[in-house]
Amino acid sequence: MGMELNLLTVGLILVFLGFALAFISVLVMSFGGLRRGKKAKGGGIVMIGPIPIIFGTDKESLKVLMVLGIVLTVILFVFMFVLSRLL
């Protein structure tokens, strides 16, 4: 057997990289804000099934994240509809 990656391994690697990227971006944003004397702004989305949970530090971030949450929810429903037709 060679160095074959199955879908489970690829999925786990992508999840780990996503968490690492999120953690690193929070650190960079926090330290950058401290160095310049500015307040760090940001937010995030947690998708639990088709329901987006949105949090943020300011109104601008929340507006962008709400649009992103709606887009992700629509994409999820489109994929669910297409896959249900194919199976």
N, C-alpha and C positions, 0 to 999 in steps of 0.2 A: 504494500500500500504506500502511496506517495503522500505528499503534503496536501491532502484534499480537505477543503473546508466545507462543512455542511451548513445548511441554513441556520441551524441553532447556534453554531459557533460564530457565524457572521453577525447574527442578531445580537448575541451577547457582547461581541466586540463593539458594535455600533452603540449599544446602550451605555457601555462603559465609557466610550469616547464622548458621548453626549454629556454624561455627568461630569467628566473631567473638563470638558470645554466650558460648561456652565460655571463650574467652580473657579476655573482660571479667569474667566471673564469678570466674575464678581470681585475677585482679588485685584485685578488690573483696574477696574473701575473705581474701587474703593481707594486704592493707593494713589491713583491719579488725581482723584478729588482732594485727598489730603495734601498732596504736594502743592497743588495750585490754590489751596484754600477755598475750594468750591465744594458745594454739597453734591454728593453723588445722587443721580436720579436713575430710576429703572423700574422694572417690574417683571412679571412672568405670567405664564399660563400653565395650568395643570389641567390636562384633558382627562376626565374620568368618563370613559365611553364617549357619548356625543355631547356631554355637558362640560363646557369650559369654565374653570374657576380662575378668575383674573385678579391679580393683586399688583399694586404699584405704589410709587412714592409721590407721584404728581399727576395732575389731570391730563397732561399731554401724553404721558406714557400709557395711561389707562385708555385713552381714546384709540391710540394705535393698537394696543393689545385687544381691545374689544373688536375692532375691525378684523384683526388677525384671527381671533377666536371664532367669529362668524364665518370667515372664509374657510377655516379648518373644519368647522362643523358641516358646512355645505359640501366640502370635498368628501368628508366621511360619509355623508348620506348618499352622494353620487356613487361612490365606490360600493357602498352596501347595495344600492339598487342595481348597479351593473352586475355585481357578482351574484346577486340572487337570480338575475335573469340567465346568467351563464350556467349556473349549477342546477 
